[in-house]
Amino acid sequence: MMKTDELHYAILNELQLDSRISNAEIGRKIGLTAPAVAERIKRMQDEGIIKGFTTTIDFMQLGYQQKVLVAVQLPHVNINPFLKEAKKMEGITDIVHTTGEYCFFVSMVIKSSDELNLKLNEFGKFGKTTTFSVLSTPVDSGAICIIKPI
């Protein structure tokens, strides 16, 4: 396991805010050279701390009219077939495996209520679903301030 320090955490904080920020800009902000930042980023990628860099998309501008969460309750035997089917569906942005009453929460964007109905029918083959319409997303960032544990 890689030993991390405050500079690693500072780099991670900057990358969470803007994954396209240059190594030079990160270096200016935290007091390192661009090559030193690049080396630390590479090591964190190699160690699996940094899993990738993403793009945030405004799905509404692409014709997706609504975001929904679908809670799925299903027998254990249906988990793998459900996941196999769900991974092929357009519009699914996230699937979370949980404890409690529901096995999974599926986050998706849809273009119409007809499209939602078709997807719910597919999910219904595997188990029970409960659908939640997303009214707003007051916090839409996965960024957290990371500090070195004491």
Secondary structure, DSSP 8 states (H G I E B T S, - for coil): -----HHHHHHHHHHHH-TT--HHHHHHHHT--HHHHHHHHHHHHHTTSS--------GGGGT--EEEEEEEE--GGGHHHHHHHHTTSTTEEEEEE-SSS-SEEEEEEES-HHHHHHHHHHHHTTSEEEEEE----S------------
